[in-house]
Amino acid sequence: MADLDSVSASNDPVTRSETSHATAALLLGDSRGRRDEAATKRFVELADDIGLEVIAEMWSAAPAVSAPGALWRLYALREWILTAPRELADMFSAGQRRMTDGLGLDEILAGVELPAGPDEVARAIDEILAGAFRGDVVIALLRAAAFVGMCAEGTDSSETATRLRQFAKDLKDAAISHRHGGLD
């Protein structure tokens, strides 16, 4: 287990950045996904155990297209879903109805069981995070981006839609970066 007290004690931005990247790399592991299910479950539930505030302190300042930045966004999304599952399920469902391409590619990629209710979106984010910790980082980030993008289409607030579209873009950009050589 990482010494998180030493992370918060450092005011040196270089040290904090190095620690942020090292802890993110530790969680993501290698691309072969060699990790037991118990460890994967612990990582998925990390924010439940140590608090989202600790994760935010470690990773929220990292660039979106970096391992700590991408993980921060995945954990923040999970927290949002767990605290407002009905809201997210409703946004996702409304986004499904509003999509005009007719193919439902984002809907399929997000992997939310249909009809999308609170339990289904909560299961989906845990599956997405588990995938990232099993070596499927690109797929996990693309699934999360598709989910957030679908929610952006399902909100009535233009401000929220803009923020969610940027959130989805950040996740997609991180996936592309990881696909082309990894996240720094």
Contact map, one row per residue, 1 for C-alpha under 8 A:
1110000000000000000000000000000000000000000000000000000000000000000000000000000000000000000000000000000000000000000000000000000000000000000000000000000000000000000000000000000000000000
1111000000000000000000100000000000000000000000000000000000000000000000000000000000000000000000000000000000000000000000000000000000000000000000000000000000000000000000000000000000000000
1111111000000000000000000000000000000000000000000000000000000000000000000000000000000000000000000000000000000000000000000000000000000000000000000000000000000000000000000000000000000000
0111111100000000000000000000000000000000000000000000000000000000000000000000000000000000000000000000000000000000000000000000000000000000000000000000000000000000000000000000000000000000
0011111110000000000000000000000000000000000000000000000000000000000000000000000000000000000000000000000000000000000000000000000000000000000000000000000000000000000000000000000000000000
0011111111000000000000000000000000000000000000000000000000000000000000000000000000000000000000000000000000000000000000000000000000000000000000000000000000000000000000000000000000000000
0011111111000001001000000000000000000000000000000000000001000000000000000000000000000000000000000000000000000000000000000000000000000000000000000000000000000000000000000000000000000000
0001111111100000000000000000000000000000000000000000000011000000000000000000000000000000000000000000000000000000000000000000000000000000000000000000000000000000000000000000000000000000
0000111111100000000000000000000000000000000000000000000000000000000000000000000000000000000000000000000000000000000000000000000000000000000000000000000000000000000000000000000000000000
0000011111111011000000000000000000000000000000000000000000000000000000000000000000000000000000000000000000000000000000000000000000000000000000000000000000000000000000000000000000000000
0000000111111011000000000000000000000000000000000000000000000000000000000000000000000000000000000000000000000000000000000000000000000000000000000000000000000000000000000000000000000000
0000000001111111000000000000000000000000000000000000000000000000000000000000000000000000000000000000000000000000000000000000000000000000000000000000000000000000000000000000000000000000
0000000001111111100000000000000000000000000000000000000000000000000000000000000000000000000000000000000000000000000000000000000000000000000000000000000000000000000000000000000000000000
0000000000011111110000000000000000000000000000000000000000000000000000000000000000000000000000000000000000000000000000000000000000000000000000000000000000000000000000000000000000000000
0000000001111111111000000000000000000000000000000000000000000000000000000000000000000000000000000000000000000000000000000000000000000000000000000000000000000000000000000000000000000000
0000001001111111111100000000000000000000000000000000000001000000000000000000000000000000000000000000000000000000000000000000000000000000000000000000000000000000000000000000000000000000
0000000000001111111110000000000000000000000000000000000000000100000000000000000000000000000000000000000000000000000000000000000000000000000000000000000000000000000000000000000000000000
0000000000000111111111000000000000000000000000000000000000000000000000000000000000000000000000000000000000000000000000000000000000000000000000000000000000000000000000000000000000000000
0000001000000011111111100000000000000000000000000000000001000000000000000000000000000000000000000000000000000000000000000000000000000000000000000000000000000000000000000000000000000000
0000000000000001111111110000000000000000000000000000000001100100000100000000000000000000000000000000000000000000000000000000000000000000000000000000000000000000000000000000000000000000
0000000000000000111111111000000000000000000000000000000000000000011100000000000000000000000000000000000000000000000000000000000000000000000000000000000000000000000000000000000000000001
0000000000000000011111111100000000000000000000000000000000000000000000000000000000000000000000000000000000000000000000000000000000000000000000000000000000000000000000000000000000000000
0100000000000000001111111110000000000000000000000000000000000000000100000000000000000000000000000000000000000000000000000000000000000000000000000000000000000000000000000000000000000000
0000000000000000000111111111000000000000000000000000000000000000001100100000000000000000000000000000000000000000000000000000000000000000000000000000000000000000000000000000000000000000
0000000000000000000011111111100000000000000000000000000000000000001100000000000000000000000000000000000000000000000000000000000000000000000000000000000000000000000000000000000000000000
0000000000000000000001111111100000000000000000000000000000000000000000000000000000000000000000000000000000000000000000000000000000000000000000000000000000000000000000000000000000000000
0000000000000000000000111111100000000000001000000000000000000000000000000000000000000000000000000000000000000000000000000000000000001000000000000000000000000000000000000000000000000000
0000000000000000000000011111110000000000000000000000000000000000000000000000000000000000000000000000000000000000000000000000000000011110100000000000000000000000000000000000000000000000
0000000000000000000000001111111011000000000000000000000000000000000000000000000000000000000000000000000000000000000000000000000000001110000000000000000000000000000000000000000000000000
0000000000000000000000000001111111000000000000000000000000000000000000000000000000000000000000000000000000000000000000000000000000000010000000000000000000000000000000000000000000000000
0000000000000000000000000000111110000000000000000000000000000000000000000000000000000000000000000000000000000000000000000000000000000111000000000000000000000000000000000000000000000000
0000000000000000000000000000011111000000000000000000000000000000000000000000000000000000000000000000000000000000000000000000000000000110000000000000000000000000000000000000000000000000
0000000000000000000000000000111111100000000000000000000000000000000000000000000000000000000000000000000000000000000000000000000000001111000000000000000000000000000000000000000000000000
0000000000000000000000000000110111110000000000000000000000000000000000000000000000000000000000000000000000000000000000000000000000000110000000000000000000000000000000000000000000000000
0000000000000000000000000000000011111011000000000000000000000000000000000000000000000000000000000000000000000000000000000000000000001100000000000000000000000000000000000000000000000000
0000000000000000000000000000000001111111000000000000000000000000000000000000000000000000000000000000000000000000000000000000000000000000000000000000000000000000000000000000000000000000
0000000000000000000000000000000000111111100000000000000000000000000000000000000000000000000000000000000000000000000000000000000000000000000000000000000000000000000000000000000000000000
0000000000000000000000000000000000011111110000000000000000000000000000000000000000000000000000000000000000000000000000000000000000000000000000000000000000000000000000000000000000000000
0000000000000000000000000000000000111111111000000000000000000000000000000000000000000000000000000000000000000000000000000000000000000000000000000000000000000000000000000000000000000000
0000000000000000000000000000000000111111111100000000000000000000000000000000000000000000000000000000000000000000000000000000000001001100000000000000000000000000000000000000000000000000
0000000000000000000000000000000000001111111110000000000000000000000000000000000000000000000000000000000000000000000000000000000001000000000000000000000000000000000000000000000000000000
0000000000000000000000000000000000000111111111000000000000000000000000000000000000000000000000000000000000000000000000000000000000000000000000000000000000000000000000000000000000000000
0000000000000000000000000010000000000011111111000000000000000000000000000000000000000000000000000000000000000000000000000000000001001000000000000000000000000000000000000000000000000000
0000000000000000000000000000000000000001111111100000000000000000000000000000000000000000000000000000000000000000000000000000010011000000000000000000000000000000000000000000000000000000
0000000000000000000000000000000000000000111111111000000000000000000000000000000000000000000000000000000000000000000000000000000000000000000000000000000000000000000000000000000000000000
0000000000000000000000000000000000000000011111111110000000000000000000000000000000000000000000000000000000000000000000000000000000000000000000000000000000000000000000000000000000000000
0000000000000000000000000000000000000000000111111111011000000000000000000010001000000000000000000000000000000000000000000000000000000000000000000000000000000000000000000000000000000000
0000000000000000000000000000000000000000000011111111000000000000000000000000000000000000000000000000000000000000000000000000000000000000000000000000000000000000000000000000000000000000
0000000000000000000000000000000000000000000011111110000000000000000000000000000000000000000000000000000000000000000000000000000000000000000000000000000000000000000000000000000000000000
0000000000000000000000000000000000000000000001111111011000000000000000000000000000000000000000000000000000000000000000000000000000000000000000000000000000000000000000000000000000000000
0000000000000000000000000000000000000000000001111111111000000000000000000000000000000000000000000000000000000000000000000000000000000000000000000000000000000000000000000000000000000000
0000000000000000000000000000000000000000000000110111111100000000000000000011001000000000000000000000000000000000000000000000000000000000000000000000000000000000000000000000000000000000
0000000000000000000000000000000000000000000000000011111110000000000000000000000000000000000000000000000000000000000000000000000000000000000000000000000000000000000000000000000000000000
0000000000000000000000000000000000000000000000100111111111000000000000000000000000000000000000000000000000000000000000000000000000000000000000000000000000000000000000000000000000000000
0000000000000000000000000000000000000000000000100111111111110000000000010000000000000000000000000000000000000000000000000000000000000000000000000000000000000000000000000000000000000000
0000000000000000000000000000000000000000000000000001111111111000000000010000000000000000000000000000000000000000000000000000000000000000000000000000000000000000000000000000000000000000
0000000100000000000000000000000000000000000000000000111111111000000000000000000000000000000000000000000000000000000000000000000000000000000000000000000000000000000000000000000000000000
0000001100000001001100000000000000000000000000000000011111111000000100000000000000000000000000000000000000000000000000000000000000000000000000000000000000000000000000000000000000000000
0000000000000000000100000000000000000000000000000000001111111100000110110000000000000000000000000000000000000000000000000000000000000000000000000000000000000000000000000000000000000000
0000000000000000000000000000000000000000000000000000001111111100000110011000000000000000000000000000000000000000000000000000000000000000000000000000000000000000000000000000000000000000
0000000000000000000000000000000000000000000000000000000111111110000010000000000000000000000000000000000000000000000000000000000000000000000000000000000000000000000000000000000000000000
0000000000000000100100000000000000000000000000000000000000111111010110000000000000000000000000000000000000000000000000000000000000000000000000000000000000000000000000000000000000000000
0000000000000000000000000000000000000000000000000000000000001111110110000000000000000000000000000000000000000000000000000000000000000000000000000000000000000000000000000000000000000000
0000000000000000000000000000000000000000000000000000000000000111110111001000000000000000000000000000000000000000000000000000000000000000000000000000000000000000000000000110010000000000
0000000000000000000000000000000000000000000000000000000000000011111011000000000000000000000000000000000000000000000000000000000000000000000000000000000000000000000000000110110010000011
0000000000000000000010000000000000000000000000000000000000000111111111000000000000000000000000000000000000000000000000000000000000000000000000000000000000000000000000000000010000000011
0000000000000000000010011000000000000000000000000000000000000000111111100000000000000000000000000000000000000000000000000000000000000000000000000000000000000000000000000000010000000011
0000000000000000000110111000000000000000000000000000000001110111011111110000000000000000000000000000000000000000000000000000000000000000000000000000000000000000000000000000000000000000
0000000000000000000000000000000000000000000000000000000000111111111111111000000000000000000000000000000000000000000000000000000000000000000000000000000000000000000000000000000000000000
0000000000000000000000000000000000000000000000000000000000000001111111111100000000000000000000000000000000000000000000000000000000000000000010000000000000000000000000000110010000000000
0000000000000000000000010000000000000000000000000000000000100000001111111110000000000000000000000000000000000000000000000000000000000000000000000000000000000000000000000000000000000000
0000000000000000000000000000000000000000000000000000001100110000000111111111000000000000000000000000000000000000000000000000000000000000000000000000000000000000000000000000000000000000
0000000000000000000000000000000000000000000000000000000000010001000011111111100000000000000000000000000000000000000000000000000000000000000000000000000000000000000000100010000000000000
0000000000000000000000000000000000000000000000000000000000000000000001111111110000000000000000000000000000000000000000000000000010000000000010010000000000000000000000000000000000000000
0000000000000000000000000000000000000000000000100001000000000000000000111111111000000000000000000000000000000000000000000000000000000000000000000000000000000000000000000000000000000000
0000000000000000000000000000000000000000000000000001000000000000000000011111111100000000000000000000000000000000000000000000000000000000000000000000000000000000000000000000000000000000
0000000000000000000000000000000000000000000000000000000000000000000000001111111110000000000000000000000000000000000000000000100000000000000000000000000000000000000000000000000000000000
0000000000000000000000000000000000000000000000000000000000000000000000000111111111000000000000000000000000000000000000000100110000000000000000000000000000000000000000000000000000000000
0000000000000000000000000000000000000000000000100001000000000000000000000011111111100000000000000000000000000000000000000000000000000000000000000000000000000000000000000000000000000000
0000000000000000000000000000000000000000000000000000000000000000000000000001111111111000000000000000000000000000000000000000000000000000000000000000000000000000000000000000000000000000
0000000000000000000000000000000000000000000000000000000000000000000000000000111111111001000000000000000000000000000000001100100000000000000000000000000000000000000000000000000000000000
0000000000000000000000000000000000000000000000000000000000000000000000000000011111111000000000000000000000000000000000000100000000000000000000000000000000000000000000000000000000000000
0000000000000000000000000000000000000000000000000000000000000000000000000000001111111000000000000000000000000000000000000000000000000000000000000000000000000000000000000000000000000000
0000000000000000000000000000000000000000000000000000000000000000000000000000000111111111000000000000000000000000000000000000000000000000000000000000000000000000000000000000000000000000
0000000000000000000000000000000000000000000000000000000000000000000000000000000111111111100000000000000000000000000011101100000000000000000000000000000000000000000000000000000000000000
0000000000000000000000000000000000000000000000000000000000000000000000000000000000011111110000000000000000000000000011000000000000000000000000000000000000000000000000000000000000000000
0000000000000000000000000000000000000000000000000000000000000000000000000000000000011111111000000000000000000000000000000000000000000000000000000000000000000000000000000000000000000000
0000000000000000000000000000000000000000000000000000000000000000000000000000000010011111111100000000000000000000000001001000000000000000000000000000001000000000000000000000000000000000
0000000000000000000000000000000000000000000000000000000000000000000000000000000000001111111110000000000000000000000111011000000000000000000000000000000000000000000000000000000000000000
0000000000000000000000000000000000000000000000000000000000000000000000000000000000000111111111000000000000000000000110000000000000000000000000000000000001000000000000000000000000000000
0000000000000000000000000000000000000000000000000000000000000000000000000000000000000011111111100000000000000000000000000000000000000000000000000000011111100000000000000000000000000000
0000000000000000000000000000000000000000000000000000000000000000000000000000000000000001111111110000000000000000000100000000000000000000000000000010011011000000000000000000000000000000
0000000000000000000000000000000000000000000000000000000000000000000000000000000000000000111111111000000000000000001100000000000000000000000000000000001001000000000000000000000000000000
0000000000000000000000000000000000000000000000000000000000000000000000000000000000000000011111111100000000000000000000000000000000000000000000000000001011100000000000000000000000000000
0000000000000000000000000000000000000000000000000000000000000000000000000000000000000000001111111110000000000000000000000000000000000000000000000000011111100000000000000000000000000000
0000000000000000000000000000000000000000000000000000000000000000000000000000000000000000000111111110000100100000000000000000000000000000000000000000010011000000000000000000000000000000
0000000000000000000000000000000000000000000000000000000000000000000000000000000000000000000011111110000000000000000000000000000000000000000000000000000000000000000000000000000000000000
0000000000000000000000000000000000000000000000000000000000000000000000000000000000000000000001111111000000000000000000000000000000000000000000000000000011000000000000000000000000000000
0000000000000000000000000000000000000000000000000000000000000000000000000000000000000000000000111111110100000000000000000000000000000000000000000000000010000000000000000000000000000000
0000000000000000000000000000000000000000000000000000000000000000000000000000000000000000000000000111110000000000000000000000000000000000000000000000000000000000000000000000000000000000
0000000000000000000000000000000000000000000000000000000000000000000000000000000000000000000000000011111100000000000000000000000000000000000000000000000000000000000000000000000000000000
0000000000000000000000000000000000000000000000000000000000000000000000000000000000000000000000000011111100000000000000000000000000000000000000000000000000000000000000000000000000000000
0000000000000000000000000000000000000000000000000000000000000000000000000000000000000000000000000000111110000000000000000000000000000000000000000000000000000000000000000000000000000000
0000000000000000000000000000000000000000000000000000000000000000000000000000000000000000000000010010111111110000000000000000000000000000000000000000000000000000000000000000000000000000
0000000000000000000000000000000000000000000000000000000000000000000000000000000000000000000000000000001111111000000000000000000000000000000000000000000000000000000000000000000000000000
0000000000000000000000000000000000000000000000000000000000000000000000000000000000000000000000000000000111111100000000000000000000000000000000100110110000000000000000000000000000000000
0000000000000000000000000000000000000000000000000000000000000000000000000000000000000000000000010000000111111111000000000000000000000000000000000110010000000000000000000000000000000000
0000000000000000000000000000000000000000000000000000000000000000000000000000000000000000000000000000000111111111000000000000000000000000000000000000000000000000000000000000000000000000
0000000000000000000000000000000000000000000000000000000000000000000000000000000000000000000000000000000011111110000000000000000000000000000001100110000000000000000000000000000000000000
0000000000000000000000000000000000000000000000000000000000000000000000000000000000000000000000000000000001111111000000000001000000000000000001111110000000000000000000000000000000000000
0000000000000000000000000000000000000000000000000000000000000000000000000000000000000000000000000000000000111111100000000001000000000000000000100000000000000000000000000000000000000000
0000000000000000000000000000000000000000000000000000000000000000000000000000000000000000000000000000000000110111110100011011000000000000000000000000000000000000000000000000000000000000
0000000000000000000000000000000000000000000000000000000000000000000000000000000000000000000000000000000000000011111100011001000000000000000000000000000000000000000000000000000000000000
0000000000000000000000000000000000000000000000000000000000000000000000000000000000000000000000000000000000000001111110010000000000000000000000000000000000000000000000000000000000000000
0000000000000000000000000000000000000000000000000000000000000000000000000000000000000000000010000000000000000000111110000000000000000000000000000000000000000000000000000000000000000000
0000000000000000000000000000000000000000000000000000000000000000000000000000000000000000110110000000000000000001111111111000000000000000000000000000000000000000000000000000000000000000
0000000000000000000000000000000000000000000000000000000000000000000000000000000000001100110000000000000000000000011111111000000000000000000000000000000000000000000000000000000000000000
0000000000000000000000000000000000000000000000000000000000000000000000000000000000001101100000000000000000000000000111111100000000000000000000000000000000000000000000000000000000000000
0000000000000000000000000000000000000000000000000000000000000000000000000000000000001000000000000000000000000000000111111110000000000000000000000000000000000000000000000000000000000000
0000000000000000000000000000000000000000000000000000000000000000000000000000000000000000100000000000000000000001110111111111000000000000000000000000000000000000000000000000000000000000
0000000000000000000000000000000000000000000000000000000000000000000000000000000010001001100000000000000000000001100111111111100000000000000000000000000000000000000000000000000000000000
0000000000000000000000000000000000000000000000000000000000000000000000000000010011001000000000000000000000000000000001111111110000000000000000000000000000000000000000000000000000000000
0000000000000000000000000000000000000000000000000000000000000000000000000000000000000000000000000000000000000001000000111111111000000000000000000000000000000000000000000000000000000000
0000000000000000000000000000000000000000000000000000000000000000000000000000000000000000000000000000000000000111100000011111111100000000000000000000000000000000000000000000000000000000
0000000000000000000000000000000000000000000000000000000000000000000000000000110010000000000000000000000000000000000000001111111110000000000000010000000000000000000000000000000000000000
0000000000000000000000000000000000000000000100000000000000000000000000000000010000000000000000000000000000000000000000000111111111000000000000000000000000000000000000000000000000000000
0000000000000000000000000000000000000000000000000000000000000000000000000000000000000000000000000000000000000000000000000011111111100000000000000000000000000000000000000000000000000000
0000000000000000000000000000000000000000000000000000000000000000000000000000000000000000000000000000000000000000000000000001111111110000000110110000000000000000000000000000000000000000
0000000000000000000000000000000000000000000100000000000000000000000000000100000000000000000000000000000000000000000000000000111111111000000100000000000000000000000000000000000000000000
0000000000000000000000000000000000000001101100000000000000000000000000000000000000000000000000000000000000000000000000000000011111111100000000000000000000000000000000000000000000000000
0000000000000000000000000000000000000000000000000000000000000000000000000000000000000000000000000000000000000000000000000000001111111111101100000000000000000000000000000000000000000000
0000000000000000000000000001000000000000000000000000000000000000000000000000000000000000000000000000000000000000000000000000000111111111111110000000000000000000000000000000000000000000
0000000000000000000000000011100010100001001000000000000000000000000000000000000000000000000000000000000000000000000000000000000011111111100000000000000000000000000000000000000000000000
0000000000000000000000000001101111100001000000000000000000000000000000000000000000000000000000000000000000000000000000000000000001111111100000000000000000000000000000000000000000000000
0000000000000000000000000001111111000000000000000000000000000000000000000000000000000000000000000000000000000000000000000000000000111111100000000000000000000000000000000000000000000000
0000000000000000000000000000001010000000000000000000000000000000000000000000000000000000000000000000000000000000000000000000000000111111111100000000000000000000000000000000000000000000
0000000000000000000000000001000000000000000000000000000000000000000000000000000000000000000000000000000000000000000000000000000000111111111110000000000000000000000000000000001001000000
0000000000000000000000000000000000000000000000000000000000000000000000000000000000000000000000000000000000000000000000000000000000010001111111000000000000000000000000000000011101100000
0000000000000000000000000000000000000000000000000000000000000000000000000000000000000000000000000000000000000000000000000000000000110001111111100000000000000000000000000000001000000000
0000000000000000000000000000000000000000000000000000000000000000000000000000000000000000000000000000000000000000000000000000000110110001111111110000000000000000000000000000000000000000
0000000000000000000000000000000000000000000000000000000000000000000001000100000000000000000000000000000000000000000000000000000100010000111111111000000000000000000000000011011000000000
0000000000000000000000000000000000000000000000000000000000000000000000000000000000000000000000000000000000001100000000000000000000000000011111111100000000000000000000000011001000000000
0000000000000000000000000000000000000000000000000000000000000000000000000000000000000000000000000000000001001110000000000000000100000000001111111110000000000000000000000000000000000000
0000000000000000000000000000000000000000000000000000000000000000000000000100000000000000000000000000000000000100000000000000100100000000000111111111000000000000000000010010000000000000
0000000000000000000000000000000000000000000000000000000000000000000000000000000000000000000000000000000000000100000000000000000000000000000011111111100000000000000000111111000000000000
0000000000000000000000000000000000000000000000000000000000000000000000000000000000000000000000000000000001101100000000000000000000000000000001111111110000000000000000010000000000000000
0000000000000000000000000000000000000000000000000000000000000000000000000000000000000000000100000000000001101100000000000000000000000000000000111111111000000000000000010000000000000000
0000000000000000000000000000000000000000000000000000000000000000000000000000000000000000000000000000000000000000000000000000000000000000000000011111111100000000000110110000000000000000
0000000000000000000000000000000000000000000000000000000000000000000000000000000000000000000000000000000001000000000000000000000000000000000000001111111110000000000110010000000000000000
0000000000000000000000000000000000000000000000000000000000000000000000000000000000000000001100110000000001100000000000000000000000000000000000000111111111000000000000000000000000000000
0000000000000000000000000000000000000000000000000000000000000000000000000000000000000001001111100000000000000000000000000000000000000000000000000011111111100000100100000000000000000000
0000000000000000000000000000000000000000000000000000000000000000000000000000000000000000001000100000000000000000000000000000000000000000000000000001111111100001110110000000000000000000
0000000000000000000000000000000000000000000000000000000000000000000000000000000000000000001101110110000000000000000000000000000000000000000000000000111111100000100000000000000000000000
0000000000000000000000000000000000000000000000000000000000000000000000000000000000000000011111110100000000000000000000000000000000000000000000000000011111110000000000000000000000000000
0000000000000000000000000000000000000000000000000000000000000000000000000000000000000000001001100000000000000000000000000000000000000000000000000000001111111101100000000000000000000000
0000000000000000000000000000000000000000000000000000000000000000000000000000000000000000000000000000000000000000000000000000000000000000000000000000000001111100100000000000000000000000
0000000000000000000000000000000000000000000000000000000000000000000000000000000000000000000000000000000000000000000000000000000000000000000000000000000000111111100000000000000000000000
0000000000000000000000000000000000000000000000000000000000000000000000000000000000000000000000000000000000000000000000000000000000000000000000000000000000111111110000000000000000000000
0000000000000000000000000000000000000000000000000000000000000000000000000000000000000000000000000000000000000000000000000000000000000000000000000000000000001111111000000000000000000000
0000000000000000000000000000000000000000000000000000000000000000000000000000000000000000000000000000000000000000000000000000000000000000000000000000000100101111111100000000000000000000
0000000000000000000000000000000000000000000000000000000000000000000000000000000000000000000000000000000000000000000000000000000000000000000000000000001110111111111110000000000000000000
0000000000000000000000000000000000000000000000000000000000000000000000000000000000000000000000000000000000000000000000000000000000000000000000000000000100000111111111000000000000000000
0000000000000000000000000000000000000000000000000000000000000000000000000000000000000000000000000000000000000000000000000000000000000000000000000000000000000011111111100000000000000000
0000000000000000000000000000000000000000000000000000000000000000000000000000000000000000000000000000000000000000000000000000000000000000000000000001101100000001111111110000000000000000
0000000000000000000000000000000000000000000000000000000000000000000000000000000000000000000000000000000000000000000000000000000000000000000000000001100100000000111111111000000000000000
0000000000000000000000000000000000000000000000000000000000000000000000000000000000000000000000000000000000000000000000000000000000000000000000000000000000000000011111111100000000000000
0000000000000000000000000000000000000000000000000000000000000000000000001000000000000000000000000000000000000000000000000000000000000000000000001001000000000000001111111110000000000000
0000000000000000000000000000000000000000000000000000000000000000000000000000000000000000000000000000000000000000000000000000000000000000000000011111100000000000000111111111000000000000
0000000000000000000000000000000000000000000000000000000000000000000000000000000000000000000000000000000000000000000000000000000000000000000000001000000000000000000011111111100000000000
0000000000000000000000000000000000000000000000000000000000000001100001000000000000000000000000000000000000000000000000000000000000000000000000001000000000000000000001111111110000000000
0000000000000000000000000000000000000000000000000000000000000001100001001000000000000000000000000000000000000000000000000000000000000000000011011000000000000000000000111111111000000000
0000000000000000000000000000000000000000000000000000000000000000000000000000000000000000000000000000000000000000000000000000000000000000000011001000000000000000000000011111111100000000
0000000000000000000000000000000000000000000000000000000000000000100000000000000000000000000000000000000000000000000000000000000000000000000000000000000000000000000000001111111110000000
0000000000000000000000000000000000000000000000000000000000000001111001000000000000000000000000000000000000000000000000000000000000000000010010000000000000000000000000000111111111000010
0000000000000000000000000000000000000000000000000000000000000000000000000000000000000000000000000000000000000000000000000000000000000000111011000000000000000000000000000011111111100000
0000000000000000000000000000000000000000000000000000000000000000000000000000000000000000000000000000000000000000000000000000000000000000010000000000000000000000000000000001111111110000
0000000000000000000000000000000000000000000000000000000000000000100000000000000000000000000000000000000000000000000000000000000000000000000000000000000000000000000000000000111111111110
0000000000000000000000000000000000000000000000000000000000000000000000000000000000000000000000000000000000000000000000000000000000000000110000000000000000000000000000000000011111111110
0000000000000000000000000000000000000000000000000000000000000000000000000000000000000000000000000000000000000000000000000000000000000000010000000000000000000000000000000000001111111100
0000000000000000000000000000000000000000000000000000000000000000000000000000000000000000000000000000000000000000000000000000000000000000000000000000000000000000000000000000000111111100
0000000000000000000000000000000000000000000000000000000000000000000000000000000000000000000000000000000000000000000000000000000000000000000000000000000000000000000000000000000011111110
0000000000000000000000000000000000000000000000000000000000000000000000000000000000000000000000000000000000000000000000000000000000000000000000000000000000000000000000000000000011111111
0000000000000000000000000000000000000000000000000000000000000000111000000000000000000000000000000000000000000000000000000000000000000000000000000000000000000000000000000000010011001111
0000000000000000000010000000000000000000000000000000000000000000111000000000000000000000000000000000000000000000000000000000000000000000000000000000000000000000000000000000000000000111
